[in-house]
């Protein structure tokens, strides 16, 4: 190799090594400054079309699976926020047209029941809801069980022999049951890596809860097959009782360049009818420009949902993570998209750049009844202005919940990708103000993962744990209590990946054999997963597929596990007997926001607005 060629090669390798270690352009650190009292032009509060909050009308969500010992049939169902305090339930079974009530007294302490003497073959089960005076107020749908074939999961057979990479849940037909909208296949191309030159495309498909296939639409060449190019979110945006699909689209005539990239052309925010896939409305997506940086930085797109006026579900179309950040807020008024504001981080004083995360969560953090938006190290107010910026740069994981129940309000746990010398690479701030509460107190290198949950009852509040990404030069893991007390490091720290409320207590369970960090393209590699206590016994085994979602989809408040296999979705549910009852987690606004945003960006385990632990 000639000298000039060698020097060029060394320079390329040096640059490659630096960009590998530091995923960010070091010049982006110029924007790392705290803004707790922003000085910006004021904007009016928005008022949308809704006269009252648009809520999902959920049914009882009756689940019927084999009991844990395999000898009976286990039933569980939802407690709803509209249920009176004295609400109770009777359980019924019908065989060959003959009906029998299985409960001698109404069930009031839990929302579950085990039929210990099931019949052979098929039977129908249902529950009746009683008010405080023991009068029947409603009856659930009837669910068929067959003791000879019943499994602890529901299967949704896909229209093609592919594996889903993303899933959204919403009620498409208004029957009170969650349906499934998936994106296939599971491949992912990141804007920071080589483009897809094979011409691969994504498809969006919709299925009813019973597996009925509704529709499939190809996103075409204008949408590259990657998480950051193809965000979608599903919710009832126009308040008609049926969910719509909001997503980023591009014309079918769009061409990719020689590197497989789409670096020019039109881009849209589209809203599709959830039952048919037909486009209802279309507007321009936030436009490309040089303030975002290069093509890698320009192609960081997200989409969200927030109740900006406390009643109307608005669509948030977002572009930018590492430099410029822009958010457009839209309402779907009937079949028309109306923009209510644009937030451009460069219009803040001082400007806000480089604070974005790989996901977002929305909820009311300041108690005014309107949702704010946690974009990463910054929080937007409901009117499209900055509420605060911690100034810490790009976090790989963000959690908004009541971490420390001894403090008023909610907190934000941040896990920062950029190296940090002052201890704030792992830290907690007040959700309403951005004020620092505590930090880890030492240098961090590239904190790439994190989680908050209660798995250790000896410490008050939720445990906060995080792990370094090896590309930063460290493999350390950190564990802190809700108050910032340093509990442990490395081997005593559990995995940050997926956690679920599965058994009867309030401690959360983890997964053995799970390697699904980023969602699309992550794989269990054929390993069967186990749900287990941290450093404790295994509770449920033989979970097959890659985890796409953890959510309280049906049954009582414990969570379901949605996994992807070729040609199939599986939805696993618990059969561990409950110890108490609580309103379905899906009616908590913060928890529902996590679930809504699970279909875009990188996955995070959901948490509610309130403290949930022992």
C-alpha positions as CSV (number, residue, x, y, z in Angstrom):
1,X,0.0,0.0,0.0
2,X,1.4,3.4,-1.0
3,X,2.1,6.1,1.7
4,X,-0.8,8.4,0.7
5,X,-3.2,5.5,0.6
6,X,-1.9,4.2,4.0
7,X,-2.4,7.6,5.6
8,X,-5.9,7.9,4.1
9,X,-6.7,4.4,5.4
10,X,-5.4,5.3,8.9
11,X,-7.4,8.5,8.9
12,X,-10.5,6.6,7.9
13,X,-10.0,4.0,10.6
14,X,-9.3,6.7,13.2
15,X,-12.5,8.5,12.3
16,X,-14.4,5.2,12.3
17,X,-13.1,4.3,15.7
18,X,-14.0,7.7,17.1
19,X,-17.5,7.6,15.7
20,X,-17.8,4.1,17.1
21,X,-16.8,5.1,20.6
22,X,-18.7,8.4,20.5
23,X,-21.9,7.9,18.6
24,X,-22.4,11.7,18.8
25,X,-20.5,14.4,17.0
26,X,-18.4,16.0,19.8
27,X,-19.4,19.4,18.5
28,X,-23.0,18.7,19.6
29,X,-21.8,19.0,23.2
30,X,-21.9,22.8,22.7
31,X,-25.6,22.5,23.4
32,X,-25.2,20.8,26.8
33,X,-26.5,23.5,29.1
34,X,-29.3,23.5,31.6
35,X,-32.4,25.6,31.0
36,X,-34.8,25.5,33.9
37,X,-36.4,28.9,33.4
38,X,-36.7,29.3,29.6
39,X,-37.1,32.8,28.1
40,X,-39.3,32.3,25.1
41,X,-42.2,33.8,23.3
42,X,-45.5,32.7,24.9
43,X,-48.0,30.6,23.0
44,X,-51.7,30.2,23.7
45,X,-53.1,27.1,25.2
46,X,-54.7,24.8,22.6
47,X,-58.3,23.8,22.6
48,X,-59.3,20.8,20.4
49,X,-62.5,19.4,19.1
50,X,-63.3,17.2,22.1
51,X,-65.7,18.4,24.8
52,X,-64.6,15.6,27.2
53,X,-61.5,13.3,27.2
54,X,-61.5,10.8,24.4
55,X,-61.1,7.4,26.2
56,X,-61.1,3.8,25.1
57,X,-64.3,2.0,25.9
58,X,-62.9,-1.3,27.2
59,X,-64.8,-4.5,27.9
60,X,-64.1,-6.9,30.8
61,X,-61.2,-8.5,28.8
62,X,-62.0,-12.0,30.1
63,X,-59.1,-14.4,29.8
64,X,-59.4,-18.2,30.0
65,X,-56.3,-20.3,30.2
66,X,-55.1,-23.6,31.8
67,X,-54.4,-23.2,35.6
68,X,-50.8,-23.3,36.8
69,X,-51.1,-26.9,37.9
70,X,-52.6,-28.0,34.6
71,X,-55.7,-29.5,36.3
72,X,-58.1,-26.6,36.1
73,X,-59.1,-23.5,34.1
74,X,-57.9,-20.1,35.2
75,X,-60.0,-17.0,34.5
76,X,-59.2,-13.3,35.0
77,X,-60.8,-10.1,33.9
78,X,-60.5,-6.3,34.1
79,X,-61.4,-4.0,36.9
80,X,-62.3,-0.7,35.2
81,X,-61.9,2.9,36.5
82,X,-65.7,3.4,36.3
83,X,-66.5,0.5,38.6
84,X,-67.9,1.4,42.0
85,X,-65.8,0.6,45.1
86,X,-68.1,-2.3,46.1
87,X,-68.2,-3.9,42.6
88,X,-68.1,-7.7,42.7
89,X,-68.4,-10.6,40.2
90,X,-70.0,-14.0,39.7
91,X,-68.5,-16.6,37.3
92,X,-70.6,-18.8,35.0
93,X,-70.0,-21.8,32.8
94,X,-72.1,-23.3,30.1
95,X,-71.8,-26.8,28.7
96,X,-74.1,-28.1,26.0
97,X,-76.5,-25.3,26.7
98,X,-76.6,-26.0,30.4
99,X,-75.5,-23.0,32.6
100,X,-74.0,-23.3,36.0
101,X,-72.8,-20.5,38.4
102,X,-69.4,-21.5,39.7
103,X,-69.2,-18.9,42.5
104,X,-71.1,-19.4,45.7
105,X,-70.4,-15.8,46.8
106,X,-69.5,-12.8,44.6
107,X,-65.8,-12.2,44.2
108,X,-64.6,-8.9,45.5
109,X,-61.0,-9.1,46.6
110,X,-59.5,-10.1,43.2
111,X,-60.5,-10.3,39.5
112,X,-59.7,-13.9,39.0
113,X,-61.1,-17.4,39.6
114,X,-60.0,-21.0,39.1
115,X,-62.4,-23.6,37.9
116,X,-61.0,-26.7,39.7
117,X,-63.5,-29.1,38.3
118,X,-63.6,-28.3,34.6
119,X,-65.5,-30.4,32.1
120,X,-63.9,-32.4,29.4
121,X,-64.1,-30.8,26.0
122,X,-65.6,-27.4,25.3
123,X,-67.2,-25.0,27.7
124,X,-68.2,-21.3,27.7
125,X,-67.2,-19.0,30.5
126,X,-68.3,-15.5,31.4
127,X,-68.6,-13.1,34.4
128,X,-71.4,-10.9,35.6
129,X,-70.7,-7.6,37.3
130,X,-72.6,-6.7,40.4
131,X,-72.8,-3.3,42.0
132,X,-72.5,-2.6,45.7
133,X,-76.1,-3.7,46.3
134,X,-75.3,-7.0,44.5
135,X,-77.5,-6.1,41.5
136,X,-76.2,-7.2,38.1
137,X,-75.1,-4.2,36.0
138,X,-73.4,-6.0,33.1
139,X,-72.3,-9.3,31.6
140,X,-69.0,-10.0,29.9
141,X,-68.5,-11.7,26.5
142,X,-68.5,-15.4,26.6
143,X,-65.2,-17.1,26.0
144,X,-64.8,-20.7,24.9
145,X,-62.3,-23.0,26.5
146,X,-61.3,-26.5,25.5
147,X,-59.4,-28.3,28.2
148,X,-57.8,-30.7,25.7
149,X,-56.2,-27.9,23.5
150,X,-56.1,-24.8,25.7
151,X,-52.8,-23.0,25.9
152,X,-51.5,-20.1,28.0
153,X,-51.3,-17.8,25.0
154,X,-53.4,-16.5,22.2
155,X,-52.2,-17.0,18.6
156,X,-52.6,-14.5,15.8
157,X,-51.7,-16.2,12.5
158,X,-50.3,-13.7,10.1
159,X,-51.2,-13.3,6.4
160,X,-47.6,-14.2,5.3
161,X,-44.8,-16.3,6.7
162,X,-42.9,-13.3,8.0
163,X,-41.9,-12.1,11.5
164,X,-43.2,-8.8,12.8
165,X,-40.7,-6.2,14.0
166,X,-43.2,-3.8,15.6
167,X,-46.7,-4.1,17.0
168,X,-49.3,-1.6,18.1
169,X,-52.5,-2.3,20.0
170,X,-55.7,-0.4,19.8
171,X,-59.5,-1.0,19.3
172,X,-60.0,-0.8,15.6
173,X,-63.7,-1.8,15.4
174,X,-65.0,-0.3,18.7
175,X,-65.9,-3.6,20.4
176,X,-63.8,-2.8,23.5
177,X,-61.1,-5.4,22.7
178,X,-57.5,-4.6,21.6
179,X,-56.6,-5.4,18.0
180,X,-53.1,-5.7,16.5
181,X,-51.4,-3.5,13.9
182,X,-47.9,-4.8,13.0
183,X,-45.0,-3.8,10.8
184,X,-43.1,-6.4,8.9
185,X,-40.5,-7.8,8.4
186,X,-38.3,-7.5,11.4
187,X,-35.3,-6.0,9.7
188,X,-33.8,-2.7,10.7
189,X,-31.4,-0.3,8.9
190,X,-30.0,2.5,11.1
191,X,-29.3,5.9,9.5
192,X,-25.8,5.7,10.9
193,X,-25.0,2.5,9.1
194,X,-24.8,1.5,5.4
195,X,-28.1,1.9,3.6
196,X,-30.4,-0.8,2.3
197,X,-29.5,-1.3,-1.3
198,X,-31.7,-4.4,-1.9
199,X,-34.8,-2.4,-2.3
200,X,-36.5,-3.9,0.8
201,X,-39.7,-2.3,2.0
202,X,-41.9,-2.4,5.1
203,X,-45.6,-3.5,5.3
204,X,-48.2,-2.4,7.8
205,X,-50.9,-5.0,8.5
206,X,-53.9,-5.0,10.7
207,X,-55.6,-7.9,12.5
208,X,-58.7,-8.1,14.8
209,X,-58.3,-9.6,18.3
210,X,-59.6,-13.0,17.0
211,X,-57.0,-13.1,14.3
212,X,-59.2,-11.9,11.4
213,X,-56.9,-10.3,8.8
214,X,-58.1,-6.8,7.8
215,X,-55.5,-5.3,5.4
216,X,-51.9,-4.9,4.4
217,X,-50.2,-1.9,2.8
218,X,-46.6,-1.6,1.5
219,X,-44.8,1.6,2.5
220,X,-42.9,1.6,-0.7
221,X,-39.4,2.7,-1.7
222,X,-39.8,6.2,-0.1
223,X,-39.7,4.7,3.4
224,X,-36.4,2.9,4.2
225,X,-36.7,-0.2,6.3
226,X,-35.5,1.1,9.6
227,X,-36.9,2.2,13.0
228,X,-36.1,5.9,12.4
229,X,-37.6,6.1,9.0
230,X,-41.0,4.4,9.7
231,X,-42.6,5.6,13.0
232,X,-46.3,4.8,13.5
233,X,-48.7,5.2,16.3
234,X,-52.3,3.9,16.6
235,X,-55.1,5.6,18.6
236,X,-58.6,6.9,18.3
237,X,-57.5,10.4,17.1
238,X,-60.9,11.7,15.9
239,X,-63.0,10.4,18.9
240,X,-65.3,8.2,16.8
241,X,-64.6,5.1,19.0
242,X,-62.4,3.4,16.5
243,X,-58.6,3.8,16.3
244,X,-56.7,5.3,13.3
245,X,-53.1,4.6,12.2
246,X,-50.9,7.7,12.1
247,X,-47.5,7.2,10.4
248,X,-44.8,8.7,8.2
249,X,-45.2,8.0,4.5
250,X,-43.7,9.1,1.2
251,X,-44.8,8.9,-2.5
252,X,-44.4,5.5,-4.2
253,X,-42.4,7.2,-6.9
254,X,-39.6,8.2,-4.5
255,X,-36.2,6.9,-5.5
256,X,-33.4,5.8,-3.3
257,X,-29.8,6.9,-4.1
258,X,-26.9,4.6,-4.9
259,X,-26.3,4.1,-1.1
260,X,-29.9,3.0,-0.6
261,X,-30.8,6.3,1.1
262,X,-33.8,8.6,0.6
263,X,-32.2,12.1,0.9
264,X,-34.8,14.2,-1.0
265,X,-38.4,14.3,-2.0
266,X,-41.7,14.7,-0.3
267,X,-42.6,13.2,3.1
268,X,-46.0,13.1,4.7
269,X,-47.8,12.5,8.0
270,X,-50.6,10.3,6.9
271,X,-53.6,9.0,8.9
272,X,-55.2,5.7,7.8
273,X,-58.6,4.2,8.6
274,X,-57.8,1.4,11.1
275,X,-60.4,-1.0,9.6
276,X,-59.6,-0.5,5.9
277,X,-56.1,1.0,5.7
278,X,-57.5,3.8,3.4
279,X,-55.9,7.2,3.8
280,X,-58.1,9.7,5.6
281,X,-55.8,12.7,5.6
282,X,-52.3,13.7,4.7
283,X,-50.0,16.7,5.5
284,X,-46.3,17.4,5.1
285,X,-43.9,15.9,7.5
286,X,-41.4,18.3,9.2
287,X,-39.1,19.2,6.3
288,X,-35.4,18.3,6.0
289,X,-32.8,21.1,6.3
290,X,-29.1,21.6,7.1
291,X,-29.7,22.5,10.7
292,X,-30.3,18.9,11.5
293,X,-26.8,18.0,10.3
294,X,-25.9,15.3,7.8
295,X,-28.2,12.6,6.3
296,X,-27.8,10.5,9.4
297,X,-29.0,13.3,11.7
298,X,-31.8,14.4,9.3
299,X,-33.4,10.9,9.3
300,X,-34.3,10.7,13.0
301,X,-38.1,10.6,13.0
302,X,-40.6,9.9,15.7
303,X,-44.3,10.1,16.2
304,X,-46.4,10.4,19.3
305,X,-49.8,11.0,20.9
306,X,-50.6,13.5,23.7
307,X,-53.7,15.1,25.2
308,X,-52.5,18.7,24.9
309,X,-55.8,20.2,26.0
310,X,-56.5,17.3,28.4
311,X,-59.3,16.0,26.2
312,X,-58.2,15.7,22.6
313,X,-55.6,13.1,21.4
314,X,-53.1,15.1,19.2
315,X,-50.6,13.6,16.8
316,X,-47.0,14.7,17.3
317,X,-44.7,14.5,14.2
318,X,-41.1,14.8,15.3
319,X,-37.8,15.2,13.5
320,X,-34.3,15.4,15.0
321,X,-32.5,14.0,18.0
322,X,-28.9,15.0,18.0
323,X,-29.0,18.6,16.7
324,X,-32.1,20.5,15.6
325,X,-35.3,19.1,17.1
326,X,-38.7,20.0,15.6
327,X,-42.2,18.8,16.7
328,X,-45.5,19.5,14.8
329,X,-48.7,19.0,16.8
330,X,-51.9,18.1,14.8
331,X,-55.5,17.2,15.7
332,X,-57.6,15.0,13.5
333,X,-60.8,17.0,13.4
334,X,-63.3,14.7,11.6
335,X,-61.2,13.7,8.6
336,X,-59.0,16.8,8.5
337,X,-55.6,17.3,10.0
338,X,-55.2,20.8,11.6
339,X,-51.8,21.9,12.9
340,X,-52.1,23.6,16.4
341,X,-48.4,24.5,16.9
342,X,-44.8,23.8,15.8
343,X,-42.0,23.7,18.3
344,X,-38.5,24.5,16.8
345,X,-35.8,24.1,19.3
346,X,-33.8,26.9,17.6
347,X,-36.6,29.4,18.5
348,X,-36.1,28.9,22.2
349,X,-33.8,31.3,24.2
350,X,-31.3,29.8,24.5
351,X,-31.7,27.3,21.7
352,X,-32.4,23.7,22.5
353,X,-30.6,21.1,20.5
354,X,-29.3,17.5,20.9
355,X,-31.6,16.5,23.8
356,X,-33.6,13.9,22.0
357,X,-33.9,10.2,23.1
358,X,-34.8,7.0,21.2
359,X,-38.4,7.3,22.4
360,X,-40.9,9.6,24.1
361,X,-43.6,9.5,26.7
362,X,-46.4,12.1,27.3
363,X,-48.4,12.9,30.4
364,X,-49.4,15.6,32.8
365,X,-46.3,16.4,34.9
366,X,-47.3,19.9,36.3
367,X,-50.9,19.1,37.4
368,X,-52.7,21.4,34.9
369,X,-54.7,18.6,33.3
370,X,-52.8,18.8,30.0
371,X,-50.0,16.6,28.7
372,X,-46.4,17.5,28.5
373,X,-43.9,15.7,26.3
374,X,-40.7,14.1,27.5
375,X,-38.5,14.1,24.4
376,X,-35.3,13.0,26.2
377,X,-33.3,15.4,28.4
378,X,-36.0,18.1,27.8
379,X,-39.7,18.4,28.5
380,X,-42.1,20.4,26.2
381,X,-45.1,22.1,27.7
382,X,-48.6,21.4,26.3
383,X,-48.6,24.7,24.2
384,X,-45.5,23.9,22.3
385,X,-42.9,25.7,24.3
386,X,-40.0,24.4,26.4
387,X,-40.9,23.5,30.0
388,X,-37.3,22.7,30.9
389,X,-34.1,21.2,29.6
390,X,-31.6,19.3,31.8
391,X,-29.0,20.0,29.2
392,X,-27.5,16.6,29.4
393,X,-27.6,15.5,25.7
394,X,-29.0,12.4,24.2
395,X,-30.3,9.7,26.7
396,X,-30.6,6.1,25.5
397,X,-33.3,5.4,28.0
398,X,-35.8,7.7,29.8
399,X,-38.4,6.9,32.4
400,X,-41.3,9.1,33.6
401,X,-43.1,7.8,36.7
402,X,-43.3,8.1,40.5
403,X,-40.0,6.6,41.3
404,X,-39.7,7.9,44.9
405,X,-43.1,7.8,46.6
406,X,-41.8,9.9,49.4
407,X,-41.4,12.9,47.1
408,X,-44.4,14.7,45.6
409,X,-45.1,14.3,42.0
410,X,-43.2,12.3,39.3
411,X,-39.6,11.9,38.5
412,X,-37.5,11.3,35.4
413,X,-34.7,8.8,35.3
414,X,-32.1,9.5,32.6
415,X,-29.4,7.2,31.2
416,X,-27.0,9.3,29.1
417,X,-25.1,8.1,26.0
418,X,-22.5,10.9,25.9
419,X,-19.5,10.5,28.2
420,X,-20.0,12.5,31.4
421,X,-17.4,13.6,34.0
422,X,-19.6,15.3,36.6
423,X,-21.7,12.3,37.6
424,X,-24.9,13.2,35.7
425,X,-24.6,10.3,33.2
426,X,-27.0,8.4,35.4
427,X,-29.3,10.8,37.2
428,X,-32.9,11.6,38.3
429,X,-34.7,15.0,37.9
430,X,-38.0,16.4,39.0
431,X,-40.5,15.8,36.2
432,X,-42.3,19.2,36.6
433,X,-39.2,21.4,37.0
434,X,-36.2,19.5,35.6
435,X,-34.3,20.2,38.9
436,X,-31.7,17.7,39.7
437,X,-32.5,15.3,42.5
438,X,-29.5,13.1,42.5
439,X,-26.8,11.7,40.2
440,X,-24.4,8.7,40.3
441,X,-21.5,10.8,41.4
442,X,-18.7,9.5,39.1
443,X,-17.7,9.5,35.4
444,X,-19.7,7.5,33.0
445,X,-18.8,6.6,29.4
446,X,-21.7,5.5,27.3
447,X,-24.7,4.5,29.3
448,X,-26.7,2.6,26.8
449,X,-29.5,0.9,28.8
450,X,-31.6,1.5,31.9
451,X,-34.7,0.6,33.8
452,X,-36.8,1.5,36.9
453,X,-38.8,-1.1,38.8
454,X,-39.2,-2.6,42.2
455,X,-37.6,-6.0,42.5
456,X,-36.0,-5.5,45.9
457,X,-38.5,-4.8,48.8
458,X,-35.8,-3.8,51.2
459,X,-35.4,-0.4,49.5
460,X,-38.2,2.1,49.4
461,X,-39.4,3.1,45.9
462,X,-38.3,1.9,42.5
463,X,-34.8,0.6,42.0
464,X,-32.9,2.5,39.2
465,X,-30.4,0.6,37.3
466,X,-28.3,1.2,34.2
467,X,-25.5,-0.4,32.1
468,X,-22.7,0.9,30.0
469,X,-22.4,0.1,26.4
470,X,-19.0,-1.6,25.6
471,X,-18.4,0.8,22.7
472,X,-17.8,3.5,25.2
473,X,-15.0,1.5,26.8
474,X,-16.8,0.2,29.9
475,X,-19.1,-2.7,30.7
476,X,-20.1,-1.5,34.2
477,X,-23.6,-1.8,35.5
478,X,-25.0,0.4,38.2
479,X,-27.8,0.0,40.8
480,X,-29.3,2.8,42.9
481,X,-32.2,3.2,45.2
482,X,-35.0,5.7,44.5
483,X,-33.3,8.2,46.8
484,X,-30.0,7.9,44.9
485,X,-28.3,5.6,47.4
486,X,-25.7,3.5,45.6
487,X,-26.8,-0.1,46.2
488,X,-24.4,-2.1,44.0
489,X,-22.4,-2.6,40.8
490,X,-22.0,-5.1,38.1
491,X,-22.9,-8.7,39.2
492,X,-25.6,-7.5,41.6
493,X,-27.4,-5.5,38.8
494,X,-30.1,-7.2,36.8
495,X,-30.7,-6.9,33.1
496,X,-32.3,-3.6,31.9
497,X,-34.2,-5.3,29.1
498,X,-37.8,-6.4,29.6
499,X,-39.7,-6.7,32.9
500,X,-43.4,-7.6,33.6
501,X,-45.8,-7.8,36.5
502,X,-46.6,-11.5,36.3
503,X,-47.3,-13.2,39.6
504,X,-49.4,-12.1,42.5
505,X,-47.2,-9.6,44.3
506,X,-46.1,-6.0,43.3
507,X,-42.4,-6.9,42.6
508,X,-41.7,-7.0,38.9
509,X,-40.4,-10.1,37.2
510,X,-37.6,-10.4,34.6
511,X,-36.8,-12.7,31.7
512,X,-34.1,-15.4,31.3
513,X,-32.8,-15.8,27.8
514,X,-34.1,-12.5,26.5
515,X,-31.8,-10.3,24.3
516,X,-34.4,-8.0,22.8
517,X,-32.9,-4.6,23.4
518,X,-34.0,-2.6,20.4
519,X,-37.0,-4.3,19.0
520,X,-36.7,-4.7,15.3
521,X,-33.9,-7.2,14.3
522,X,-33.4,-8.2,17.9
523,X,-33.7,-11.9,18.4
524,X,-34.0,-14.6,21.0
525,X,-32.2,-16.9,18.4
526,X,-34.7,-19.6,19.0
527,X,-34.2,-19.7,22.8
528,X,-37.3,-20.3,24.9
529,X,-37.6,-17.6,27.6
530,X,-38.4,-18.0,31.3
531,X,-40.2,-15.4,33.5
532,X,-38.5,-15.4,36.8
533,X,-37.9,-13.5,40.0
534,X,-34.6,-11.6,40.1
535,X,-32.2,-14.2,41.7
536,X,-35.2,-16.3,42.5
537,X,-37.4,-19.1,41.1
538,X,-38.6,-19.4,37.6
539,X,-42.4,-18.8,37.4
540,X,-43.3,-19.6,33.8
541,X,-41.2,-21.2,31.1
542,X,-41.4,-22.0,27.4
543,X,-42.1,-18.5,26.2
544,X,-41.4,-18.6,22.5
545,X,-40.5,-15.8,20.1
546,X,-39.0,-12.3,20.3
547,X,-40.6,-9.9,22.8
548,X,-42.4,-7.1,20.9
549,X,-44.5,-5.7,23.7
550,X,-45.3,-6.0,27.4
551,X,-48.8,-4.6,28.3
552,X,-51.9,-5.2,30.3
553,X,-54.0,-6.2,27.3
554,X,-56.6,-8.4,29.0
555,X,-57.3,-10.3,32.1
556,X,-56.7,-8.6,35.4
557,X,-54.0,-5.9,35.9
558,X,-51.0,-8.3,35.4
559,X,-49.3,-7.9,32.0
560,X,-49.3,-9.9,28.8
561,X,-46.2,-10.7,26.7
562,X,-46.5,-10.2,23.0
563,X,-43.9,-12.2,21.0
564,X,-43.1,-12.5,17.3
565,X,-42.5,-15.8,15.5
566,X,-42.5,-16.4,11.7
567,X,-46.1,-16.1,10.5
568,X,-47.4,-15.6,14.1
569,X,-48.0,-13.3,17.0
570,X,-48.3,-14.9,20.4
571,X,-49.9,-13.2,23.4
572,X,-48.9,-14.9,26.6
573,X,-50.9,-14.3,29.8
574,X,-50.3,-15.3,33.4
575,X,-52.1,-18.1,35.3
576,X,-50.7,-17.2,38.7
577,X,-53.4,-16.6,41.2
578,X,-53.9,-12.9,42.1
579,X,-53.6,-11.5,45.6
580,X,-55.5,-8.3,45.1
581,X,-57.2,-6.3,42.4
582,X,-56.5,-2.9,40.8
583,X,-57.8,-0.9,37.8
584,X,-56.4,-2.0,34.5
585,X,-53.0,-0.4,33.9
586,X,-54.2,0.6,30.4
587,X,-56.5,3.3,32.0
588,X,-53.5,5.0,33.6
589,X,-52.5,7.8,31.2
590,X,-48.7,7.5,31.5
591,X,-48.8,3.7,31.1
592,X,-51.1,4.0,28.1
593,X,-48.7,6.5,26.6
594,X,-45.8,4.0,26.9
595,X,-47.9,1.4,25.2
596,X,-48.9,3.8,22.4
597,X,-45.3,4.7,21.7
598,X,-44.1,1.1,21.8
599,X,-44.7,0.8,18.0
600,X,-42.1,3.4,17.2
601,X,-38.5,4.1,18.4
602,X,-36.7,1.7,20.6
603,X,-38.7,-0.3,23.2
604,X,-39.0,0.4,26.9
605,X,-41.0,-1.5,29.5
606,X,-44.0,0.5,30.5
607,X,-44.6,2.1,33.9
608,X,-47.7,3.9,35.3
609,X,-48.0,7.5,36.6
610,X,-48.2,6.2,40.2
611,X,-45.8,4.2,42.4
612,X,-46.4,0.5,41.8
613,X,-44.2,-1.6,44.1
614,X,-43.9,-3.1,47.5
